[in-house]
């Protein structure tokens, strides 16, 4: 258990950040799954920019690595364009 005031605050902040990061990560993963499962090409093309934006935001916040974000976007683009 932490004894310093600053360390206790740091623990509280990191717990808050962790919850937020988990929420955004899970939401994005579900959006990616939904996009991959979509059969309708028009609907997929429409939702692709939103999903890509979500992935970019995760990479910007360091929730996922930038290379993983690039791989995800590349694979989604290939699937939608095929």
Residue, then its C-alpha position, 0 to 999 in steps of 0.5 A: x500500500x502506498x504511503x505518499x499522498x502523490x502516490x495514492x493520487x497516482x493510483x486513483x488516476x491510473x485506475x480511472x484511466x484503465x477503465x476508460x481505456x478498457x471501454x474505448x478498446x472494447x467498443x472499438x473491437x466490437x465495431x471492428x467485429x461488426x464491420x467484418x461480419x457485415x455482408x452489405x457492401x454499402x453499409x460496410x463502406x459507410x461505417x469504415x471511416x468511423x471505425x478507422x477513426x476509432x482505431x486512430x484514436x486508440x493509437x493516438x492515446x497509446x491504447x494500441x500500438x501504431x503498427x497494430x492500428x495500421x495492420x487493422x486498418x489495412x485488413x479492414x480496407x482490403x475486406x471492404x474493397x474486395 
